[in-house]
């Protein structure tokens, strides 16, 4: 199935509510996190203008990724109608992305931002505030007992929500890789939202030491819902 | 030890007076060895001197290579020495071979006659292995004869100095042309040749080829095509020498119904090895090679030196085997297609081919290996692995005697290759679209390319060719005021050089042997055993055992770009092998097999047990005619089966199976799955398809209607992984994304993921993009064998023979045994995920993960 069609269908499925460091959060199968107590929607690694970023470096990838990503985000915002949106970093694929974004996409993004509080968290791809887009930029921010930043910090961090690693998981012995919310109930790493972003297996070395191994779960995004699976039942690759 | 004849070995003296074309030193050289030039060698020389391009078709050992170089050597001999102080001369003769090793081999073998004749001719190779220093020296002082590969030619013509480097080019010799032209490499090479002709319009080509069914195609390939004419090179055909002695192994054991291992015949194979000096054992896949090697050592009581050679093994290990082979230190080598082409190896006196040869021309090549002297018969034994293969071997054997060999048909030049070439030509110098279009269409594979498609490719190279024009400022090439397209930045020249070529390897992981799975072992890595396809490793779970490099290994896991393994305690690998046979049954051989099946008079050539099997089939069901499609329906357990026997090869059958399943679903036959082999397809479902046909609710004519290749195919293909894999190749070859290079962090997996997503986005927003078109064209001809399915549907119209049976027929047994071994293709659903998540769901419901430590 086409990945875009699948993602649209997944967005129709029910979210998985779990407790994260004592807060109720909903892992939505569209790949966003929703905090009902704060009416806040969190989305990570949009990587807008990734095609253009590659084109700047001589690889002329299709210029349609921004439109596709924003279309999916629009569906999420229409469903939750949040008062506040946090973009967890790497919202643009490179530093020039925001400034050189074509007018059509720029307008579309502005329409999404209108009427709500919009927070950009700085990421490694986009360390500076996006030029001419609006919203507020922070290195990290704490909302309702949870701390939001782009890169997961080393060691045990209760209540931290981050992105950056693009977690995916695969069941041992069978099945394909699925994007997932990685969590041990204490901290969480969100899946990447951008339509042309790849993934890193949660068993990769980059995830070592971030979670309490005995409680680590990959909340895997399936065709018809979200499925929490213990790391022990997963395979590398 | 007797000296081996060189591959140039002319025959024994033959009475011939045509040596008028041979200059004195050449005639003396032949005579000095007690040889006479062969008629075809002189004929080729005469034609070349008359300014013709020539295709020489000759069997192995006919002195083909010397024939190919003779015109060049004679011309070089006549050439006057340059005056001192004049500029160095450019390359005189370019030799292009499909293999690096072959170029090196030919150089070595050509040196002797050049020295003995007393020619002052320089010979050098230029391949991916040639050092940078040497390459630069070659540019300053080009050799007279340069031996190279298609990829290197692409780089040479894209260089700024191409014109001077080739300023004296007279001949281009293509070795193994039949194997070069059938792939995208051949397309790139054809475009390269077109450029060489543009630089030197008077240059002549000489093609060397094994026997092919359509020599005219190769003859056209060798010369410039024009809109109103399709000229051909002259053709010289040498009939085969001594007929090979080929036998099918007459086993005392029972020939199995299915499988690909031929394990039943091992003892007999071992006896054959013992009875000969050196045996080459060929199999179709790497995993079959591993298995055969292991099994042979298990019964190798006399500890004969038997070695293993396949492309995935570590280079060092391969070179060791090759060296031992050259010294005649080995009694047998188990090998795969890495040894396919004409490299000369030791004193091989027997070739054993295990498994079906899948195509007569492959068979001829492999048998050619056992003996490079045309006048002595080669000796070969075919070992079929199952009953259908017995018939296939018999058909291949007949084909070999008839000399009717087939190669895949030439297809239209691929558009991704054209895109790469267009960028390369801009790297060489600014170009005019008109001129480049004329040049490109002079190459045979691109003779029918429309101007419009060409323009779209140029646009694609420039800005990606998207309907949404937002990349003008990032253009790689730009149309300038003087009407030429120019590179916008020198870094694109560098990018082109890093990515030239059409060989995209499947992602491979290094296999490293460690003692135990510990953190330090993982960090150190362990000894490299070779490389293995990632796709295979993905099917393994830690603890699974498999065969590699002749050992049973335990899979420990994948760490970054390595696969760690330990030695397994058990001797039996748990994952026996994957895939059946890599190469589908070719059209020609399939036809032969069908003809043999249809004609009981020909069954006498088959072993008793196979003959009995067919006789019972005749009794219990029917034997289909040569153009019939037999469809059998029967109940099996609680399910109902439909088995058909198209004999069109596994790829075509998989495509057909997929399409038929969709149609049966619409006809409410409730199909559950299917399995395809090279010979048959079995589809099973909940409803009695035989009864449905009888009562008229299912029509076979409608089921097999040719319109199946329209919408059904399209909607299935669009989302199939096959298309995504094809897209990835097209994306890399066309320069949309870059190839991976050693030292880059990215693994193949990451590249795969991103191109899949790029494909999805592009399909959703611009389904008619030129790269999507290239991908469809590729998938339809290659992976899915759509052309064969289409031919099949046309062939069987009004020739469908239906048999409703009370039970499984003898002919159906092999394909029925495959059920369960082959995975059924279908949409992966969430059942596995749901099951795996139950435990964690309960834990979550109980609030366990949030427990404070």
Boltz contact constraints between the chains, C-beta under 6 A:
constraints:
  - contact:
      token1: [A, 1]
      token2: [B, 719]
      max_distance: 6.0
  - contact:
      token1: [A, 2]
      token2: [B, 719]
      max_distance: 6.0
  - contact:
      token1: [A, 2]
      token2: [B, 760]
      max_distance: 6.0
  - contact:
      token1: [A, 3]
      token2: [B, 757]
      max_distance: 6.0
  - contact:
      token1: [A, 3]
      token2: [B, 760]
      max_distance: 6.0
  - contact:
      token1: [A, 4]
      token2: [B, 760]
      max_distance: 6.0
  - contact:
      token1: [A, 4]
      token2: [B, 764]
      max_distance: 6.0
  - contact:
      token1: [A, 18]
      token2: [B, 844]
      max_distance: 6.0
  - contact:
      token1: [A, 19]
      token2: [B, 850]
      max_distance: 6.0
  - contact:
      token1: [A, 55]
      token2: [B, 471]
      max_distance: 6.0
  - contact:
      token1: [A, 55]
      token2: [B, 474]
      max_distance: 6.0
  - contact:
      token1: [A, 56]
      token2: [B, 474]
      max_distance: 6.0
  - contact:
      token1: [A, 58]
      token2: [B, 495]
      max_distance: 6.0
  - contact:
      token1: [A, 59]
      token2: [B, 737]
      max_distance: 6.0
  - contact:
      token1: [A, 60]
      token2: [B, 464]
      max_distance: 6.0
  - contact:
      token1: [A, 60]
      token2: [B, 471]
      max_distance: 6.0
  - contact:
      token1: [A, 61]
      token2: [B, 758]
      max_distance: 6.0
  - contact:
      token1: [A, 62]
      token2: [B, 761]
      max_distance: 6.0
  - contact:
      token1: [A, 62]
      token2: [B, 762]
      max_distance: 6.0
  - contact:
      token1: [A, 63]
      token2: [B, 466]
      max_distance: 6.0
  - contact:
      token1: [A, 63]
      token2: [B, 468]
      max_distance: 6.0
  - contact:
      token1: [A, 63]
      token2: [B, 470]
      max_distance: 6.0
  - contact:
      token1: [A, 64]
      token2: [B, 761]
      max_distance: 6.0
  - contact:
      token1: [A, 64]
      token2: [B, 765]
      max_distance: 6.0
  - contact:
      token1: [A, 65]
      token2: [B, 761]
      max_distance: 6.0
  - contact:
      token1: [A, 68]
      token2: [B, 761]
      max_distance: 6.0
  - contact:
      token1: [A, 102]
      token2: [B, 470]
      max_distance: 6.0
  - contact:
      token1: [A, 171]
      token2: [B, 832]
      max_distance: 6.0
  - contact:
      token1: [A, 171]
      token2: [B, 836]
      max_distance: 6.0
  - contact:
      token1: [A, 172]
      token2: [B, 541]
      max_distance: 6.0
  - contact:
      token1: [A, 173]
      token2: [B, 541]
      max_distance: 6.0
  - contact:
      token1: [A, 174]
      token2: [B, 832]
      max_distance: 6.0
  - contact:
      token1: [A, 175]
      token2: [B, 832]
      max_distance: 6.0
  - contact:
      token1: [A, 185]
      token2: [B, 849]
      max_distance: 6.0
  - contact:
      token1: [A, 185]
      token2: [B, 850]
      max_distance: 6.0
  - contact:
      token1: [A, 195]
      token2: [B, 761]
      max_distance: 6.0
  - contact:
      token1: [A, 196]
      token2: [B, 757]
      max_distance: 6.0
  - contact:
      token1: [A, 196]
      token2: [B, 758]
      max_distance: 6.0
  - contact:
      token1: [A, 198]
      token2: [B, 750]
      max_distance: 6.0
  - contact:
      token1: [A, 198]
      token2: [B, 753]
      max_distance: 6.0
  - contact:
      token1: [A, 198]
      token2: [B, 754]
      max_distance: 6.0
  - contact:
      token1: [A, 215]
      token2: [B, 849]
      max_distance: 6.0
  - contact:
      token1: [A, 217]
      token2: [B, 840]
      max_distance: 6.0
  - contact:
      token1: [A, 220]
      token2: [B, 833]
      max_distance: 6.0
  - contact:
      token1: [A, 222]
      token2: [B, 830]
      max_distance: 6.0
  - contact:
      token1: [A, 222]
      token2: [B, 833]
      max_distance: 6.0
  - contact:
      token1: [A, 223]
      token2: [B, 830]
      max_distance: 6.0
  - contact:
      token1: [A, 224]
      token2: [B, 830]
      max_distance: 6.0
  - contact:
      token1: [A, 227]
      token2: [B, 833]
      max_distance: 6.0
  - contact:
      token1: [A, 227]
      token2: [B, 837]
      max_distance: 6.0
  - contact:
      token1: [A, 228]
      token2: [B, 837]
      max_distance: 6.0
  - contact:
      token1: [A, 228]
      token2: [B, 840]
      max_distance: 6.0
  - contact:
      token1: [A, 228]
      token2: [B, 844]
      max_distance: 6.0
  - contact:
      token1: [A, 229]
      token2: [B, 836]
      max_distance: 6.0
  - contact:
      token1: [A, 229]
      token2: [B, 837]
      max_distance: 6.0
  - contact:
      token1: [A, 229]
      token2: [B, 840]
      max_distance: 6.0
  - contact:
      token1: [A, 230]
      token2: [B, 840]
      max_distance: 6.0
  - contact:
      token1: [A, 233]
      token2: [B, 836]
      max_distance: 6.0
  - contact:
      token1: [A, 236]
      token2: [B, 557]
      max_distance: 6.0
  - contact:
      token1: [A, 236]
      token2: [B, 558]
      max_distance: 6.0
  - contact:
      token1: [A, 237]
      token2: [B, 538]
      max_distance: 6.0
  - contact:
      token1: [A, 237]
      token2: [B, 558]
      max_distance: 6.0
